[in-house]
Structures are given as C-alpha cells and as structure tokens.
Amino acid sequence: MGDKSPKSVNKASKQKQVKATSASDKKQQAIAAKKTATGKK
C-alpha cells in the first residue's frame, strides 16, 4: 500500500483529477437539467 514510485503517484493523482472533473460535470448537468425543466413551464 505504501508504494511511492513516480508511476503510482502519477496514477493516483490522475484518478483524483478524473473524480473531481466527473463530479463537477455531474453538477453542471444537474444545473442544466433544472434550468430546462423550469424554463418549459
């Protein structure tokens, strides 16, 4: 578990970045969905 080689550190940071971007994308999609739902009334 304590692998600190550059390859594993780079992989871990990429995975964190992907999680962060996917979470923000989901938020943006939810906001867009709410806007379209309220705009069609």
VENZI-V71276 format. One line per field, one symbol per residue. ss: DSSP state (H for helix, E for strand, L for the rest). psi: psi as a letter, one per 40 degrees, with the letter a starting at -180 (. if undefined). burial: b if it has 9 or more other ideal C-beta (glycine too) atoms within 8 Angstrom, else e. A space follows every 10 residues. Layout:
ss: ???
psi: ???
burial: ???
This chain:
ss: LLLLLHHHHH HHHHHHHHHH HHHHHHHHHH HHHHHHHHHL L
psi: dfhfiddddd dddddddddd dddddddddd ddddddddee .
burial: eeeeeeebbe eeeeeeeeee eeeeeeeeee eeeeeeeeee e
